[in-house]
Amino acid sequence: MSSVTATTIPGIPKFVPCAPTKENLDWVDLINLDFKKFDDPSTRQELAKELLDGVTKHGFLTISNHGISNELYERQVQLANTVLTLPPEEKAPYEATPEEDAKGRYVGFKPSGELGIKGGFHKALDHYNILTYDPENHAHPAILRPHMEEVQQVIALIRSQVLRKLLVLISMILGIPEDRILETHALGKESTEYLRYMIYNPRSNEDNDKYRDLYLAGHTDWGSFTFLFAQPISALQIYTTAGEWKWVQYLPRSLVVNVGEALELLTGGLFKATIHRVVKPPADQEREKRIGVIYFARPVDEQRLEPIESPLLKRLGIDKPLDETVYNMADYLNARKHGYKRLDFDNDRPRQDGVHADPFHGKYIDPEGFKPVVAPV
């Protein structure tokens, strides 16, 4: 175990992350954005150039000096571990319903049993989701309720100290007013942004063989940006433009950030939604729990997913919609949940029928039937 001391929360079991791997893996060289540069106009432009480099080269990057204190950062990992290791009977009342999940309203725990697996998640993986915009005011497990003010603080910091700054940098890149890009993610409007606590439990050798050492198959995220609290277990890989899978290296207390499909559509493909996956960790970490704290940023429900009017996109000739059908964010999520553009990204680990299981072997069915609605012009 790591010698790093974890922040202690009264009444919450202590969790100390394991040490980083000693294996020399095939690491990807990611751009790191130091957000100290944002406040100085002379270095903010440099930061915008670095962001553009990061999202066009890999679609993945890291952020340091992001505004989340070390104590708060560590406490979130500790809370995530506590919530996700509750006994099944304490999780059951807070499981997401298939109807909620089918509409992209990720809330509560992953459904247990076959329903959760059909959602594309292995049985050894669990998660708990907290909506940013939650008019239904969903209840939370008793052990989490005293800490919801802190959870909301984390969400607010990610939106105000990280997401907002990234959007301002995008406005500089695209040559458009800040307000134009900020309104795509405006608070107070309906959206499906959420904070996720996630756990990858160690698996048996039999299950690793069955699932081809995949914990989460290759995929792209559906929103604008995904923010992952860096943690020491190496398991995240990205698919590079050179057609190679490379490992993401641990950078303590940073945020690992990747571009999602919505932002790719809003920028005409300038920002790339990168394929990534989670695989079996190296041998010195294989028997450890992997705890994730993740924030999924998404445009507001009404936002049409087509290129923003921008002199740069026009000059590059990428100012036309990438897809024949232009959805708004809410309808795009609905379409993606029902198989729209579902692809197999793990061809380097071919699946043999009768031998291997497909991590994406099913989906929820909306009882009312899926009727995609195209956003009005």
N, C-alpha and C positions, 0 to 999 in steps of 0.2 A: 504494500500500500504506500501511497505518497506520504511524505513527511509534512506536506502542507496541512495546516490546521484549518478545519472548516469552521465557518461562523456557526455559533450555537444559538438555537431558538428554543426558549423554554417550552417544554411539553412536546417538542418535535425530536424524533430520533436523529442522532448525529449521523452525517454522511460524509465520508472522506473519499474523494475520487481516487482512482488508482493512478500509478505513475505513468507517464508517457512511455510509449513503446521504445525499446532499445533497437528494434530492427530498422535497417536502412531500406525504407520502401521507396518506390518510384514516385516521389513527391511532385506535385504540380507547383509551378512558381507563380503564386498569386500576387497581384498588386495589393498593397496595404494602404488604405486611406487613413492618414493621421488627421483626425478632425480638429486638432489644435489649429490647423491651417485655415479653418473656415472663417474664423472671426476677423482675420486680417485680409482686407481686400486685395493686397498684393500677392498673398499666397492662396486665396480662394480660387483664383483663375488657374493656378497650378493644380489645385485639387480637382477642379473640373476636368482638366486634361487627363489626370490620372484615372478619374472615374471612367472617362470615355475609353481610355486604353484598357482598363479592366473589363468593361462590359463587352467590348468588341473582340478582345483576345480570348477570354474564357467565359464571360458571363458570370463569373464568380470572383469575389474579392474578399478582403477582410477589412475591418474598421477597428482602429484603436482610438483611445481617448474619446469614447462615444458618449460619455456623460452618465453612464450607469456606474455607481460606486462599486468598489470591490466587495464591500459588505453586502450590498443589495444583490449583486450578481451571485455571490455564493449562497445567500439565503434562498434565492429562487431555485437553485439546483437542489438544495436541501428540502424545500417544500415539494418540489416535483417528485423526489424520491419518496417522501412520506405519502403523498396522495396516491401515487401509482402502486404502492405496496400495501394498500388497504386490502382486507380480505374481501372475497367476491360478494359476500352478502351485504357489505357496506357500500360496494360500488353499484350494485344492481339498481337502486332507486334513481341513480344519476346517469344511467346509460342513455345514449342518444337513441332516438327512435329511427327506424328505417325511413319514415316520412321526412324527418328533419334532415337526415343525411342525404337523401335523394335530392333535396333542394339546395345542397351546399351549405346548410346551416349547421356547421360542425359545432356541437355543444355537448358537454358532458363526456363520459367515458365511451370508448369504443364498445359497440355491442358485443356481448359475450357469445361464445360458441360460433356456429356456422355463419350467422349474420355478419359478425365482424370480419371473419376470414373472407367472405364474399365481397366485402368492401375493399379488398386488395391488400389486407394486412395479415401477416403470419400470426399464428396463435401465441407465439412467444413475445409479440409486440403489443403494447397497450399504450393508450394515450388518453389525456383529459383535456378538453377544450373549453376556453372561456371567451365568450364573444365580447368584442369591443362595443358593438351596438347591439344591445339586448333589451328591447322593449318588453319582452315577456318576463324579464328579471328572474332568470332561472336560478333555482336553489343550488347550493354547493354543499359538499360533504362537511359535516360538523367540524372536522379537524382543520379545514381550510377557511372557514368563515371568519375567525378572528384575524386572519391575515389578508382579507380581501382589499383592505385599504392599500396595503403594500403592493398587491397584484395590480391594482389600478394605477398605482404610481409607476410601476414598470411599464405598463402599456402607454401611459402618458409620456414617459421619457422616450420610449422608442419612437412614438409619433412626432414629438416636438424636437427632440435632440438628434434623431437619426433620420427618420423618414422625411421630415420636412427639409432638412439640410440636403439630402439627396435630391429631392424634387427641385430645390432651388438651383443646385448644380446642373440638373437636367435642363432647366430653363435657360441657363447660361450656354449650355451646349447647343440647344435647339434654336437659340436666338429669339426667345419668346418671353413675354412678361411673366414674372413669378406667379401672379394671380391665376394665370391660365392653367399652369400645371398644378398648382396647389388645389384648385377647385375640383380636380379629378379625384381627390382623396379627402374632401372636406368633411370635418366632423359635423354631426347633427343631421346628416343625410343617411338614408338606409345603406348599409354595407354589410359585408360578411367577413370583415377582418376579425382575427382571433389570436389569442395566445394559446399555445399547446405545450403541455407537459407530456413527454414521451419516454418510454422505457423499452430498451431491447434486452430481454433476458437471455442468458446463455442457453444455447441449444445443444441437443444431443448430436453425436456424429451421424446418427441415422437421419435426423431431420436436416442436417447440413447437406448430406448427400441428396436427399429428396428435393431440396430447394436450391441445389447447385451453389451452395454457400451464399445465396442471396437472402438478405434480411428484408430488403425493400428493392424491388426490381427497378431497372432504369426507367426514369420518367422525367418530365418537366413539370414545374409548379404552374398553377393556373392564374396566380395573381400578378402583382407588380414586382414586389421584392419579398424575399424570405430572409429573416434574420435568425441565425442560430447562435446561441451561447456556446462558444468553443468549449469543448471538454476533451480530456486526454485520450480517450479510447479511439484509436484510428480505425475507421470503418467506412467513412464517406469517400466516394470516388466520383470524379467527373469525367465526362467523355470529351476529349479535346478535339479541336478542329483538325488535328492530325490523325484522328481516328484511333486514339489510344485512351485506355482507362488509366487515370493517374490518381494517386491518393492526395487528400487534403491534409496538410500538416497542422498539428496543434500549435496555436499561438495563444498563450495564456491570456484569459480575460478579454479576448477580442470578440467581435461579432463576425461570423462567417455569413456573407451575404450573396444571394444569387438572384438573377433576373427571372421573372416569370413570364408566361405567355401573354398576359394582358399588356404588359409594358412593351413586349416585342411588337404586338399589334398596334399600340399607340405610337410607336416610333418607326413604323414601316420596316421593321427588321434590323434597325441600327443597333438596338440593344438586343442581345441574343438570350433566349431562354435555353439554358444549357441542360443537357441530359445528365442526370446524376443518379447514384444508387447507393445503397448501404450493403456492405458485404461482411463476411465473417472477419472479425479482428485478427491481428497477428497472434501467434502462439502465446506470447507473454501477457496478452490481455483477453484471450478468448473466453475465460471463465468469469469475467467481470460483467456487472450490469452497466449498460450504457444509458445514461440519463440525458435527455434532451430538453432544453427550454427554447421554444421556437415561436417567433411572431410572424404571421402571414399577413402582409399588407396587400390590400386589394383596392382598386378604384371603387367608387360608390356604385350602387346597383344600376343607376340610370346612365352611367357613362358608356357611350358608344365606343367600341373597340376598333377604331380606325385611326390612321395617322393624324396626329395633331398638326394643325396648320403651322408650318415652320419653314423659314427661308432655307435652313440647312437641308431638311428632308427634300424640299423642292429642288435644290441645287444638286443633290445626290440622285435625284430621280426615283426616290422611294416614298413618295407622298400619296400613293394609292393604296387602298386596302389590300392586305396580303391574302385574304380569303374572299371567296365569292359572296358569302353571306356575312353581313356585319351584324353581330349581336351586341346588345348592351351587356354589362358585366353579369347581371343576374341571370340572363338567358344563356350566356356563354357557359356559366357554371352548370346550369341545368343540362345543356347539351353535352358538356364534357362528362358529367356524371352518367350519362346514358350512352357513352361509347363514342361520341364524336371525336375523331382524330386519335382514337386510342391506338397506340403503336407498340410493337415489341422492340425494346431497345437493348436487349441482352443477347445478341446473336453470337457473342463470343462464348456463351455458355448455353449451347443448344439444348432444348428440352425434348426428351424422348417420351412419347406417350406410353403410359403404363409404368414408367420408371420415375419420372420427375413430376413434381407438382408445379403449376403455374401460379406465382404469387398474385397475378391479376386474373383469376379464373372465374370471376363473377361480378355482379353489380347489383345494387339495390333497384327495386322496381317501384316506381311511383304508382300507387294504386289508382290514381286518376288517369294514368297513361301520360306519356311524354308528348307534349305538343309544343315544339319550340316556337317562340314568338320573336320575330325579328324587330329590332329597335326601329321606331319610326324615323323617317327621314326628316 
